[in-house]
Amino acid sequence: MKANEIRPKTVSLIGKLIDPWIDEGIITVAESREILSNLRYLSKRGALLPAMQPKLINQEQAADMLGISRSSLKKMESEGKLPIKRKCVGTSVRYVNTDIIEFMLSKEEEDTQ
């Protein structure tokens, strides 16, 4: 094992260690997702997540990021399978691009377990 390598099992353990801190309000859910997303990415690719400017994207862009159709995105959202908060800008629906990426990484983690 390389000196800077983190195993997926270690990431899982850290996630379990963080849970009580989330319950106590010491760490927010958003902070925990950020920490674990970076650790998962680091364990798989040997580097931290690339720095990305958060920006609002429309439903079509969000669906493209997820590799699904816009109607599938709407269906997932209505069924509660898309735990991403939508932002309403006027009559338009927007999502934060970094939320989409975090969701994708968390789904990837669930699929491997």
PDB file as gemmi writes it, atoms N, CA and C in Angstrom:
CRYST1    1.000    1.000    1.000  90.00  90.00  90.00 P 1                      
ATOM      1  N   MET A   1       0.847  -1.181   0.000  1.00  0.00           N  
ATOM      2  CA  MET A   1       0.000   0.000   0.000  1.00  0.00           C  
ATOM      3  C   MET A   1       0.889   1.238   0.000  1.00  0.00           C  
ATOM      4  N   LYS A   2       0.560   2.195  -0.871  1.00  0.00           N  
ATOM      5  CA  LYS A   2       1.304   3.438  -0.967  1.00  0.00           C  
ATOM      6  C   LYS A   2       1.026   4.304   0.258  1.00  0.00           C  
ATOM      7  N   ALA A   3       1.939   5.221   0.532  1.00  0.00           N  
ATOM      8  CA  ALA A   3       1.808   6.078   1.703  1.00  0.00           C  
ATOM      9  C   ALA A   3       0.568   6.981   1.636  1.00  0.00           C  
ATOM     10  N   ASN A   4       0.171   7.400   0.447  1.00  0.00           N  
ATOM     11  CA  ASN A   4      -0.972   8.311   0.332  1.00  0.00           C  
ATOM     12  C   ASN A   4      -2.249   7.607  -0.108  1.00  0.00           C  
ATOM     13  N   GLU A   5      -2.288   6.297  -0.012  1.00  0.00           N  
ATOM     14  CA  GLU A   5      -3.451   5.529  -0.452  1.00  0.00           C  
ATOM     15  C   GLU A   5      -4.436   5.333   0.697  1.00  0.00           C  
ATOM     16  N   ILE A   6      -5.701   5.522   0.402  1.00  0.00           N  
ATOM     17  CA  ILE A   6      -6.759   5.302   1.383  1.00  0.00           C  
ATOM     18  C   ILE A   6      -7.655   4.189   0.858  1.00  0.00           C  
ATOM     19  N   ARG A   7      -7.894   3.181   1.681  1.00  0.00           N  
ATOM     20  CA  ARG A   7      -8.724   2.059   1.266  1.00  0.00           C  
ATOM     21  C   ARG A   7     -10.205   2.393   1.412  1.00  0.00           C  
ATOM     22  N   PRO A   8     -11.059   1.825   0.556  1.00  0.00           N  
ATOM     23  CA  PRO A   8     -12.507   2.049   0.681  1.00  0.00           C  
ATOM     24  C   PRO A   8     -13.045   1.637   2.054  1.00  0.00           C  
ATOM     25  N   LYS A   9     -12.466   0.590   2.633  1.00  0.00           N  
ATOM     26  CA  LYS A   9     -12.898   0.140   3.953  1.00  0.00           C  
ATOM     27  C   LYS A   9     -12.644   1.226   5.010  1.00  0.00           C  
ATOM     28  N   THR A  10     -11.542   1.959   4.865  1.00  0.00           N  
ATOM     29  CA  THR A  10     -11.236   3.056   5.777  1.00  0.00           C  
ATOM     30  C   THR A  10     -12.257   4.172   5.632  1.00  0.00           C  
ATOM     31  N   VAL A  11     -12.642   4.475   4.404  1.00  0.00           N  
ATOM     32  CA  VAL A  11     -13.655   5.512   4.153  1.00  0.00           C  
ATOM     33  C   VAL A  11     -14.966   5.117   4.812  1.00  0.00           C  
ATOM     34  N   SER A  12     -15.346   3.867   4.680  1.00  0.00           N  
ATOM     35  CA  SER A  12     -16.578   3.372   5.295  1.00  0.00           C  
ATOM     36  C   SER A  12     -16.525   3.511   6.814  1.00  0.00           C  
ATOM     37  N   LEU A  13     -15.398   3.172   7.390  1.00  0.00           N  
ATOM     38  CA  LEU A  13     -15.228   3.287   8.840  1.00  0.00           C  
ATOM     39  C   LEU A  13     -15.330   4.739   9.287  1.00  0.00           C  
ATOM     40  N   ILE A  14     -14.700   5.650   8.559  1.00  0.00           N  
ATOM     41  CA  ILE A  14     -14.760   7.072   8.900  1.00  0.00           C  
ATOM     42  C   ILE A  14     -16.210   7.564   8.825  1.00  0.00           C  
ATOM     43  N   GLY A  15     -16.950   7.078   7.827  1.00  0.00           N  
ATOM     44  CA  GLY A  15     -18.368   7.436   7.718  1.00  0.00           C  
ATOM     45  C   GLY A  15     -19.146   7.026   8.956  1.00  0.00           C  
ATOM     46  N   LYS A  16     -18.857   5.837   9.466  1.00  0.00           N  
ATOM     47  CA  LYS A  16     -19.536   5.361  10.674  1.00  0.00           C  
ATOM     48  C   LYS A  16     -19.115   6.163  11.901  1.00  0.00           C  
ATOM     49  N   LEU A  17     -17.847   6.586  11.934  1.00  0.00           N  
ATOM     50  CA  LEU A  17     -17.362   7.383  13.056  1.00  0.00           C  
ATOM     51  C   LEU A  17     -17.977   8.781  13.070  1.00  0.00           C  
ATOM     52  N   ILE A  18     -18.283   9.315  11.903  1.00  0.00           N  
ATOM     53  CA  ILE A  18     -18.842  10.659  11.786  1.00  0.00           C  
ATOM     54  C   ILE A  18     -20.322  10.689  12.166  1.00  0.00           C  
ATOM     55  N   ASP A  19     -21.035   9.578  11.985  1.00  0.00           N  
ATOM     56  CA  ASP A  19     -22.486   9.541  12.231  1.00  0.00           C  
ATOM     57  C   ASP A  19     -22.913  10.127  13.581  1.00  0.00           C  
ATOM     58  N   PRO A  20     -22.283   9.750  14.698  1.00  0.00           N  
ATOM     59  CA  PRO A  20     -22.717  10.340  15.979  1.00  0.00           C  
ATOM     60  C   PRO A  20     -22.519  11.856  16.028  1.00  0.00           C  
ATOM     61  N   TRP A  21     -21.491  12.351  15.357  1.00  0.00           N  
ATOM     62  CA  TRP A  21     -21.243  13.800  15.337  1.00  0.00           C  
ATOM     63  C   TRP A  21     -22.334  14.517  14.553  1.00  0.00           C  
ATOM     64  N   ILE A  22     -22.854  13.857  13.521  1.00  0.00           N  
ATOM     65  CA  ILE A  22     -23.965  14.428  12.756  1.00  0.00           C  
ATOM     66  C   ILE A  22     -25.202  14.471  13.650  1.00  0.00           C  
ATOM     67  N   ASP A  23     -25.465  13.372  14.354  1.00  0.00           N  
ATOM     68  CA  ASP A  23     -26.623  13.296  15.245  1.00  0.00           C  
ATOM     69  C   ASP A  23     -26.566  14.364  16.336  1.00  0.00           C  
ATOM     70  N   GLU A  24     -25.359  14.675  16.804  1.00  0.00           N  
ATOM     71  CA  GLU A  24     -25.177  15.686  17.857  1.00  0.00           C  
ATOM     72  C   GLU A  24     -25.179  17.111  17.306  1.00  0.00           C  
ATOM     73  N   GLY A  25     -25.126  17.246  15.986  1.00  0.00           N  
ATOM     74  CA  GLY A  25     -25.100  18.575  15.380  1.00  0.00           C  
ATOM     75  C   GLY A  25     -23.719  19.201  15.313  1.00  0.00           C  
ATOM     76  N   ILE A  26     -22.701  18.424  15.609  1.00  0.00           N  
ATOM     77  CA  ILE A  26     -21.326  18.926  15.555  1.00  0.00           C  
ATOM     78  C   ILE A  26     -20.885  19.095  14.105  1.00  0.00           C  
ATOM     79  N   ILE A  27     -21.283  18.149  13.277  1.00  0.00           N  
ATOM     80  CA  ILE A  27     -20.998  18.187  11.844  1.00  0.00           C  
ATOM     81  C   ILE A  27     -22.342  18.160  11.118  1.00  0.00           C  
ATOM     82  N   THR A  28     -22.496  18.998  10.104  1.00  0.00           N  
ATOM     83  CA  THR A  28     -23.739  18.990   9.338  1.00  0.00           C  
ATOM     84  C   THR A  28     -23.715  17.846   8.330  1.00  0.00           C  
ATOM     85  N   VAL A  29     -24.894  17.483   7.830  1.00  0.00           N  
ATOM     86  CA  VAL A  29     -25.000  16.437   6.816  1.00  0.00           C  
ATOM     87  C   VAL A  29     -24.223  16.848   5.565  1.00  0.00           C  
ATOM     88  N   ALA A  30     -24.324  18.124   5.202  1.00  0.00           N  
ATOM     89  CA  ALA A  30     -23.602  18.621   4.017  1.00  0.00           C  
ATOM     90  C   ALA A  30     -22.088  18.485   4.198  1.00  0.00           C  
ATOM     91  N   GLU A  31     -21.603  18.805   5.392  1.00  0.00           N  
ATOM     92  CA  GLU A  31     -20.166  18.656   5.665  1.00  0.00           C  
ATOM     93  C   GLU A  31     -19.751  17.190   5.577  1.00  0.00           C  
ATOM     94  N   SER A  32     -20.562  16.332   6.143  1.00  0.00           N  
ATOM     95  CA  SER A  32     -20.252  14.907   6.113  1.00  0.00           C  
ATOM     96  C   SER A  32     -20.205  14.390   4.684  1.00  0.00           C  
ATOM     97  N   ARG A  33     -21.167  14.810   3.843  1.00  0.00           N  
ATOM     98  CA  ARG A  33     -21.158  14.398   2.438  1.00  0.00           C  
ATOM     99  C   ARG A  33     -19.898  14.874   1.730  1.00  0.00           C  
ATOM    100  N   GLU A  34     -19.513  16.116   2.002  1.00  0.00           N  
ATOM    101  CA  GLU A  34     -18.312  16.677   1.377  1.00  0.00           C  
ATOM    102  C   GLU A  34     -17.074  15.875   1.779  1.00  0.00           C  
ATOM    103  N   ILE A  35     -16.954  15.599   3.052  1.00  0.00           N  
ATOM    104  CA  ILE A  35     -15.802  14.840   3.559  1.00  0.00           C  
ATOM    105  C   ILE A  35     -15.761  13.448   2.924  1.00  0.00           C  
ATOM    106  N   LEU A  36     -16.895  12.746   2.978  1.00  0.00           N  
ATOM    107  CA  LEU A  36     -16.928  11.371   2.473  1.00  0.00           C  
ATOM    108  C   LEU A  36     -16.788  11.310   0.953  1.00  0.00           C  
ATOM    109  N   SER A  37     -17.359  12.286   0.248  1.00  0.00           N  
ATOM    110  CA  SER A  37     -17.202  12.321  -1.213  1.00  0.00           C  
ATOM    111  C   SER A  37     -15.739  12.459  -1.590  1.00  0.00           C  
ATOM    112  N   ASN A  38     -15.052  13.359  -0.901  1.00  0.00           N  
ATOM    113  CA  ASN A  38     -13.631  13.549  -1.182  1.00  0.00           C  
ATOM    114  C   ASN A  38     -12.822  12.304  -0.836  1.00  0.00           C  
ATOM    115  N   LEU A  39     -13.140  11.683   0.291  1.00  0.00           N  
ATOM    116  CA  LEU A  39     -12.408  10.471   0.679  1.00  0.00           C  
ATOM    117  C   LEU A  39     -12.669   9.312  -0.281  1.00  0.00           C  
ATOM    118  N   ARG A  40     -13.928   9.156  -0.735  1.00  0.00           N  
ATOM    119  CA  ARG A  40     -14.235   8.089  -1.706  1.00  0.00           C  
ATOM    120  C   ARG A  40     -13.476   8.306  -3.005  1.00  0.00           C  
ATOM    121  N   TYR A  41     -13.504   9.536  -3.468  1.00  0.00           N  
ATOM    122  CA  TYR A  41     -12.805   9.872  -4.714  1.00  0.00           C  
ATOM    123  C   TYR A  41     -11.303   9.625  -4.538  1.00  0.00           C  
ATOM    124  N   LEU A  42     -10.763  10.041  -3.392  1.00  0.00           N  
ATOM    125  CA  LEU A  42      -9.349   9.840  -3.100  1.00  0.00           C  
ATOM    126  C   LEU A  42      -9.003   8.359  -3.054  1.00  0.00           C  
ATOM    127  N   SER A  43      -9.873   7.545  -2.470  1.00  0.00           N  
ATOM    128  CA  SER A  43      -9.572   6.112  -2.379  1.00  0.00           C  
ATOM    129  C   SER A  43      -9.615   5.441  -3.746  1.00  0.00           C  
ATOM    130  N   LYS A  44     -10.459   5.945  -4.649  1.00  0.00           N  
ATOM    131  CA  LYS A  44     -10.575   5.325  -5.969  1.00  0.00           C  
ATOM    132  C   LYS A  44      -9.550   5.851  -6.970  1.00  0.00           C  
ATOM    133  N   ARG A  45      -9.254   7.150  -6.879  1.00  0.00           N  
ATOM    134  CA  ARG A  45      -8.424   7.752  -7.924  1.00  0.00           C  
ATOM    135  C   ARG A  45      -7.091   8.298  -7.432  1.00  0.00           C  
ATOM    136  N   GLY A  46      -6.866   8.280  -6.121  1.00  0.00           N  
ATOM    137  CA  GLY A  46      -5.594   8.745  -5.591  1.00  0.00           C  
ATOM    138  C   GLY A  46      -5.434  10.249  -5.565  1.00  0.00           C  
ATOM    139  N   ALA A  47      -6.524  10.991  -5.715  1.00  0.00           N  
ATOM    140  CA  ALA A  47      -6.496  12.452  -5.672  1.00  0.00           C  
ATOM    141  C   ALA A  47      -7.830  12.949  -5.128  1.00  0.00           C  
ATOM    142  N   LEU A  48      -7.825  14.170  -4.613  1.00  0.00           N  
ATOM    143  CA  LEU A  48      -9.070  14.754  -4.130  1.00  0.00           C  
ATOM    144  C   LEU A  48      -9.953  15.155  -5.298  1.00  0.00           C  
ATOM    145  N   LEU A  49     -11.242  15.339  -5.014  1.00  0.00           N  
ATOM    146  CA  LEU A  49     -12.171  15.811  -6.041  1.00  0.00           C  
ATOM    147  C   LEU A  49     -11.655  17.118  -6.629  1.00  0.00           C  
ATOM    148  N   PRO A  50     -11.810  17.296  -7.926  1.00  0.00           N  
ATOM    149  CA  PRO A  50     -11.384  18.564  -8.507  1.00  0.00           C  
ATOM    150  C   PRO A  50     -12.236  19.704  -7.958  1.00  0.00           C  
ATOM    151  N   ALA A  51     -11.597  20.831  -7.751  1.00  0.00           N  
ATOM    152  CA  ALA A  51     -12.332  22.001  -7.263  1.00  0.00           C  
ATOM    153  C   ALA A  51     -13.315  22.432  -8.342  1.00  0.00           C  
ATOM    154  N   MET A  52     -14.537  22.651  -7.936  1.00  0.00           N  
ATOM    155  CA  MET A  52     -15.568  23.012  -8.903  1.00  0.00           C  
ATOM    156  C   MET A  52     -16.391  24.144  -8.329  1.00  0.00           C  
ATOM    157  N   GLN A  53     -16.666  25.106  -9.145  1.00  0.00           N  
ATOM    158  CA  GLN A  53     -17.518  26.195  -8.730  1.00  0.00           C  
ATOM    159  C   GLN A  53     -18.964  25.715  -8.728  1.00  0.00           C  
ATOM    160  N   PRO A  54     -19.642  25.832  -7.608  1.00  0.00           N  
ATOM    161  CA  PRO A  54     -21.054  25.476  -7.601  1.00  0.00           C  
ATOM    162  C   PRO A  54     -21.826  26.442  -8.502  1.00  0.00           C  
ATOM    163  N   LYS A  55     -22.718  25.906  -9.294  1.00  0.00           N  
ATOM    164  CA  LYS A  55     -23.571  26.760 -10.122  1.00  0.00           C  
ATOM    165  C   LYS A  55     -24.912  26.077 -10.300  1.00  0.00           C  
ATOM    166  N   LEU A  56     -25.909  26.895 -10.594  1.00  0.00           N  
ATOM    167  CA  LEU A  56     -27.248  26.360 -10.827  1.00  0.00           C  
ATOM    168  C   LEU A  56     -27.348  25.850 -12.256  1.00  0.00           C  
ATOM    169  N   ILE A  57     -27.937  24.669 -12.382  1.00  0.00           N  
ATOM    170  CA  ILE A  57     -28.149  24.083 -13.706  1.00  0.00           C  
ATOM    171  C   ILE A  57     -29.622  23.735 -13.854  1.00  0.00           C  
ATOM    172  N   ASN A  58     -30.086  23.656 -15.084  1.00  0.00           N  
ATOM    173  CA  ASN A  58     -31.496  23.338 -15.317  1.00  0.00           C  
ATOM    174  C   ASN A  58     -31.710  21.821 -15.311  1.00  0.00           C  
ATOM    175  N   GLN A  59     -32.951  21.416 -15.470  1.00  0.00           N  
ATOM    176  CA  GLN A  59     -33.290  19.984 -15.408  1.00  0.00           C  
ATOM    177  C   GLN A  59     -32.615  19.195 -16.524  1.00  0.00           C  
ATOM    178  N   GLU A  60     -32.539  19.770 -17.698  1.00  0.00           N  
ATOM    179  CA  GLU A  60     -31.904  19.074 -18.825  1.00  0.00           C  
ATOM    180  C   GLU A  60     -30.428  18.821 -18.533  1.00  0.00           C  
ATOM    181  N   GLN A  61     -29.739  19.827 -17.997  1.00  0.00           N  
ATOM    182  CA  GLN A  61     -28.322  19.677 -17.663  1.00  0.00           C  
ATOM    183  C   GLN A  61     -28.128  18.659 -16.540  1.00  0.00           C  
ATOM    184  N   ALA A  62     -29.010  18.684 -15.550  1.00  0.00           N  
ATOM    185  CA  ALA A  62     -28.922  17.729 -14.440  1.00  0.00           C  
ATOM    186  C   ALA A  62     -29.123  16.304 -14.958  1.00  0.00           C  
ATOM    187  N   ALA A  63     -30.100  16.131 -15.824  1.00  0.00           N  
ATOM    188  CA  ALA A  63     -30.355  14.811 -16.409  1.00  0.00           C  
ATOM    189  C   ALA A  63     -29.156  14.340 -17.217  1.00  0.00           C  
ATOM    190  N   ASP A  64     -28.552  15.256 -17.990  1.00  0.00           N  
ATOM    191  CA  ASP A  64     -27.354  14.904 -18.766  1.00  0.00           C  
ATOM    192  C   ASP A  64     -26.213  14.462 -17.859  1.00  0.00           C  
ATOM    193  N   MET A  65     -26.019  15.180 -16.742  1.00  0.00           N  
ATOM    194  CA  MET A  65     -24.963  14.798 -15.802  1.00  0.00           C  
ATOM    195  C   MET A  65     -25.188  13.393 -15.255  1.00  0.00           C  
ATOM    196  N   LEU A  66     -26.449  13.055 -15.012  1.00  0.00           N  
ATOM    197  CA  LEU A  66     -26.793  11.741 -14.466  1.00  0.00           C  
ATOM    198  C   LEU A  66     -26.868  10.658 -15.537  1.00  0.00           C  
ATOM    199  N   GLY A  67     -26.858  11.081 -16.797  1.00  0.00           N  
ATOM    200  CA  GLY A  67     -26.930  10.110 -17.892  1.00  0.00           C  
ATOM    201  C   GLY A  67     -28.320   9.523 -18.071  1.00  0.00           C  
ATOM    202  N   ILE A  68     -29.341  10.316 -17.745  1.00  0.00           N  
ATOM    203  CA  ILE A  68     -30.721   9.863 -17.879  1.00  0.00           C  
ATOM    204  C   ILE A  68     -31.524  10.917 -18.641  1.00  0.00           C  
ATOM    205  N   SER A  69     -32.751  10.573 -18.992  1.00  0.00           N  
ATOM    206  CA  SER A  69     -33.612  11.535 -19.686  1.00  0.00           C  
ATOM    207  C   SER A  69     -34.229  12.500 -18.669  1.00  0.00           C  
ATOM    208  N   ARG A  70     -34.740  13.594 -19.180  1.00  0.00           N  
ATOM    209  CA  ARG A  70     -35.383  14.581 -18.319  1.00  0.00           C  
ATOM    210  C   ARG A  70     -36.616  13.985 -17.640  1.00  0.00           C  
ATOM    211  N   SER A  71     -37.360  13.168 -18.363  1.00  0.00           N  
ATOM    212  CA  SER A  71     -38.551  12.547 -17.759  1.00  0.00           C  
ATOM    213  C   SER A  71     -38.156  11.569 -16.649  1.00  0.00           C  
ATOM    214  N   SER A  72     -37.033  10.858 -16.834  1.00  0.00           N  
ATOM    215  CA  SER A  72     -36.554   9.955 -15.772  1.00  0.00           C  
ATOM    216  C   SER A  72     -36.128  10.745 -14.541  1.00  0.00           C  
ATOM    217  N   LEU A  73     -35.524  11.897 -14.762  1.00  0.00           N  
ATOM    218  CA  LEU A  73     -35.122  12.770 -13.653  1.00  0.00           C  
ATOM    219  C   LEU A  73     -36.360  13.204 -12.867  1.00  0.00           C  
ATOM    220  N   LYS A  74     -37.391  13.641 -13.579  1.00  0.00           N  
ATOM    221  CA  LYS A  74     -38.620  14.072 -12.920  1.00  0.00           C  
ATOM    222  C   LYS A  74     -39.279  12.918 -12.163  1.00  0.00           C  
ATOM    223  N   LYS A  75     -39.250  11.727 -12.752  1.00  0.00           N  
ATOM    224  CA  LYS A  75     -39.846  10.546 -12.110  1.00  0.00           C  
ATOM    225  C   LYS A  75     -39.071  10.196 -10.830  1.00  0.00           C  
ATOM    226  N   MET A  76     -37.738  10.193 -10.916  1.00  0.00           N  
ATOM    227  CA  MET A  76     -36.923   9.903  -9.731  1.00  0.00           C  
ATOM    228  C   MET A  76     -37.218  10.900  -8.621  1.00  0.00           C  
ATOM    229  N   GLU A  77     -37.356  12.153  -8.996  1.00  0.00           N  
ATOM    230  CA  GLU A  77     -37.617  13.197  -8.006  1.00  0.00           C  
ATOM    231  C   GLU A  77     -38.989  13.000  -7.358  1.00  0.00           C  
ATOM    232  N   SER A  78     -40.002  12.688  -8.164  1.00  0.00           N  
ATOM    233  CA  SER A  78     -41.351  12.497  -7.611  1.00  0.00           C  
ATOM    234  C   SER A  78     -41.445  11.248  -6.732  1.00  0.00           C  
ATOM    235  N   GLU A  79     -40.605  10.244  -7.022  1.00  0.00           N  
ATOM    236  CA  GLU A  79     -40.601   9.012  -6.223  1.00  0.00           C  
ATOM    237  C   GLU A  79     -39.692   9.112  -5.000  1.00  0.00           C  
ATOM    238  N   GLY A  80     -39.019  10.241  -4.842  1.00  0.00           N  
ATOM    239  CA  GLY A  80     -38.130  10.430  -3.701  1.00  0.00           C  
ATOM    240  C   GLY A  80     -36.791   9.731  -3.842  1.00  0.00           C  
ATOM    241  N   LYS A  81     -36.425   9.341  -5.054  1.00  0.00           N  
ATOM    242  CA  LYS A  81     -35.161   8.655  -5.293  1.00  0.00           C  
ATOM    243  C   LYS A  81     -34.031   9.625  -5.624  1.00  0.00           C  
ATOM    244  N   LEU A  82     -34.344  10.910  -5.664  1.00  0.00           N  
ATOM    245  CA  LEU A  82     -33.361  11.934  -5.976  1.00  0.00           C  
ATOM    246  C   LEU A  82     -33.330  12.923  -4.817  1.00  0.00           C  
ATOM    247  N   PRO A  83     -32.481  12.659  -3.819  1.00  0.00           N  
ATOM    248  CA  PRO A  83     -32.474  13.500  -2.616  1.00  0.00           C  
ATOM    249  C   PRO A  83     -31.698  14.805  -2.803  1.00  0.00           C  
ATOM    250  N   ILE A  84     -32.000  15.491  -3.881  1.00  0.00           N  
ATOM    251  CA  ILE A  84     -31.315  16.740  -4.189  1.00  0.00           C  
ATOM    252  C   ILE A  84     -32.350  17.847  -4.129  1.00  0.00           C  
ATOM    253  N   LYS A  85     -32.016  18.894  -3.385  1.00  0.00           N  
ATOM    254  CA  LYS A  85     -32.954  19.999  -3.252  1.00  0.00           C  
ATOM    255  C   LYS A  85     -33.020  20.790  -4.548  1.00  0.00           C  
ATOM    256  N   ARG A  86     -34.215  21.054  -4.985  1.00  0.00           N  
ATOM    257  CA  ARG A  86     -34.410  21.879  -6.168  1.00  0.00           C  
ATOM    258  C   ARG A  86     -34.515  23.338  -5.733  1.00  0.00           C  
ATOM    259  N   LYS A  87     -34.096  24.205  -6.601  1.00  0.00           N  
ATOM    260  CA  LYS A  87     -34.195  25.642  -6.377  1.00  0.00           C  
ATOM    261  C   LYS A  87     -35.140  26.191  -7.431  1.00  0.00           C  
ATOM    262  N   CYS A  88     -36.090  26.965  -7.027  1.00  0.00           N  
ATOM    263  CA  CYS A  88     -37.002  27.580  -7.995  1.00  0.00           C  
ATOM    264  C   CYS A  88     -36.537  29.003  -8.265  1.00  0.00           C  
ATOM    265  N   VAL A  89     -36.262  29.281  -9.520  1.00  0.00           N  
ATOM    266  CA  VAL A  89     -35.862  30.607  -9.961  1.00  0.00           C  
ATOM    267  C   VAL A  89     -36.969  31.083 -10.891  1.00  0.00           C  
ATOM    268  N   GLY A  90     -37.840  31.920 -10.362  1.00  0.00           N  
ATOM    269  CA  GLY A  90     -39.034  32.285 -11.118  1.00  0.00           C  
ATOM    270  C   GLY A  90     -39.896  31.039 -11.266  1.00  0.00           C  
ATOM    271  N   THR A  91     -40.168  30.672 -12.509  1.00  0.00           N  
ATOM    272  CA  THR A  91     -40.948  29.453 -12.760  1.00  0.00           C  
ATOM    273  C   THR A  91     -40.056  28.284 -13.170  1.00  0.00           C  
ATOM    274  N   SER A  92     -38.746  28.510 -13.179  1.00  0.00           N  
ATOM    275  CA  SER A  92     -37.794  27.470 -13.603  1.00  0.00           C  
ATOM    276  C   SER A  92     -37.254  26.689 -12.415  1.00  0.00           C  
ATOM    277  N   VAL A  93     -36.992  25.410 -12.643  1.00  0.00           N  
ATOM    278  CA  VAL A  93     -36.403  24.542 -11.623  1.00  0.00           C  
ATOM    279  C   VAL A  93     -34.909  24.451 -11.894  1.00  0.00           C  
ATOM    280  N   ARG A  94     -34.108  24.609 -10.841  1.00  0.00           N  
ATOM    281  CA  ARG A  94     -32.657  24.533 -10.953  1.00  0.00           C  
ATOM    282  C   ARG A  94     -32.112  23.628  -9.854  1.00  0.00           C  
ATOM    283  N   TYR A  95     -30.936  23.084 -10.107  1.00  0.00           N  
ATOM    284  CA  TYR A  95     -30.220  22.248  -9.144  1.00  0.00           C  
ATOM    285  C   TYR A  95     -28.792  22.775  -9.049  1.00  0.00           C  
ATOM    286  N   VAL A  96     -28.133  22.484  -7.942  1.00  0.00           N  
ATOM    287  CA  VAL A  96     -26.730  22.853  -7.802  1.00  0.00           C  
ATOM    288  C   VAL A  96     -25.895  21.701  -8.354  1.00  0.00           C  
ATOM    289  N   ASN A  97     -24.983  22.017  -9.276  1.00  0.00           N  
ATOM    290  CA  ASN A  97     -24.195  20.980  -9.951  1.00  0.00           C  
ATOM    291  C   ASN A  97     -23.400  20.110  -8.973  1.00  0.00           C  
ATOM    292  N   THR A  98     -22.881  20.695  -7.910  1.00  0.00           N  
ATOM    293  CA  THR A  98     -22.097  19.903  -6.957  1.00  0.00           C  
ATOM    294  C   THR A  98     -22.978  18.908  -6.193  1.00  0.00           C  
ATOM    295  N   ASP A  99     -24.265  19.251  -6.003  1.00  0.00           N  
ATOM    296  CA  ASP A  99     -25.197  18.307  -5.366  1.00  0.00           C  
ATOM    297  C   ASP A  99     -25.396  17.075  -6.250  1.00  0.00           C  
ATOM    298  N   ILE A 100     -25.448  17.296  -7.561  1.00  0.00           N  
ATOM    299  CA  ILE A 100     -25.600  16.187  -8.507  1.00  0.00           C  
ATOM    300  C   ILE A 100     -24.376  15.272  -8.424  1.00  0.00           C  
ATOM    301  N   ILE A 101     -23.194  15.860  -8.396  1.00  0.00           N  
ATOM    302  CA  ILE A 101     -21.959  15.072  -8.328  1.00  0.00           C  
ATOM    303  C   ILE A 101     -21.903  14.275  -7.031  1.00  0.00           C  
ATOM    304  N   GLU A 102     -22.241  14.910  -5.911  1.00  0.00           N  
ATOM    305  CA  GLU A 102     -22.238  14.205  -4.633  1.00  0.00           C  
ATOM    306  C   GLU A 102     -23.230  13.046  -4.634  1.00  0.00           C  
ATOM    307  N   PHE A 103     -24.403  13.255  -5.234  1.00  0.00           N  
ATOM    308  CA  PHE A 103     -25.395  12.190  -5.344  1.00  0.00           C  
ATOM    309  C   PHE A 103     -24.835  11.028  -6.158  1.00  0.00           C  
ATOM    310  N   MET A 104     -24.191  11.343  -7.272  1.00  0.00           N  
ATOM    311  CA  MET A 104     -23.618  10.298  -8.127  1.00  0.00           C  
ATOM    312  C   MET A 104     -22.564   9.504  -7.374  1.00  0.00           C  
ATOM    313  N   LEU A 105     -21.724  10.176  -6.618  1.00  0.00           N  
ATOM    314  CA  LEU A 105     -20.686   9.488  -5.856  1.00  0.00           C  
ATOM    315  C   LEU A 105     -21.285   8.641  -4.739  1.00  0.00           C  
ATOM    316  N   SER A 106     -22.343   9.136  -4.109  1.00  0.00           N  
ATOM    317  CA  SER A 106     -22.965   8.349  -3.040  1.00  0.00           C  
ATOM    318  C   SER A 106     -23.658   7.115  -3.609  1.00  0.00           C  
ATOM    319  N   LYS A 107     -24.266   7.238  -4.797  1.00  0.00           N  
ATOM    320  CA  LYS A 107     -24.891   6.080  -5.452  1.00  0.00           C  
ATOM    321  C   LYS A 107     -23.830   5.056  -5.845  1.00  0.00           C  
ATOM    322  N   GLU A 108     -22.688   5.549  -6.307  1.00  0.00           N  
ATOM    323  CA  GLU A 108     -21.583   4.671  -6.679  1.00  0.00           C  
ATOM    324  C   GLU A 108     -21.128   3.867  -5.476  1.00  0.00           C  
ATOM    325  N   GLU A 109     -21.068   4.519  -4.315  1.00  0.00           N  
ATOM    326  CA  GLU A 109     -20.660   3.856  -3.073  1.00  0.00           C  
ATOM    327  C   GLU A 109     -21.685   2.782  -2.691  1.00  0.00           C  
ATOM    328  N   GLU A 110     -22.986   3.110  -2.789  1.00  0.00           N  
ATOM    329  CA  GLU A 110     -24.032   2.146  -2.441  1.00  0.00           C  
ATOM    330  C   GLU A 110     -23.995   0.944  -3.361  1.00  0.00           C  
ATOM    331  N   ASP A 111     -23.732   1.176  -4.639  1.00  0.00           N  
ATOM    332  CA  ASP A 111     -23.710   0.088  -5.609  1.00  0.00           C  
ATOM    333  C   ASP A 111     -22.562  -0.874  -5.388  1.00  0.00           C  
ATOM    334  N   THR A 112     -21.459  -0.396  -4.797  1.00  0.00           N  
ATOM    335  CA  THR A 112     -20.310  -1.271  -4.577  1.00  0.00           C  
ATOM    336  C   THR A 112     -20.411  -2.046  -3.270  1.00  0.00           C  
ATOM    337  N   GLN A 113     -21.340  -1.646  -2.397  1.00  0.00           N  
ATOM    338  CA  GLN A 113     -21.459  -2.337  -1.105  1.00  0.00           C  
ATOM    339  C   GLN A 113     -22.412  -3.497  -1.185  1.00  0.00           C  
TER     340      GLN A 113                                                      
END                                                                             
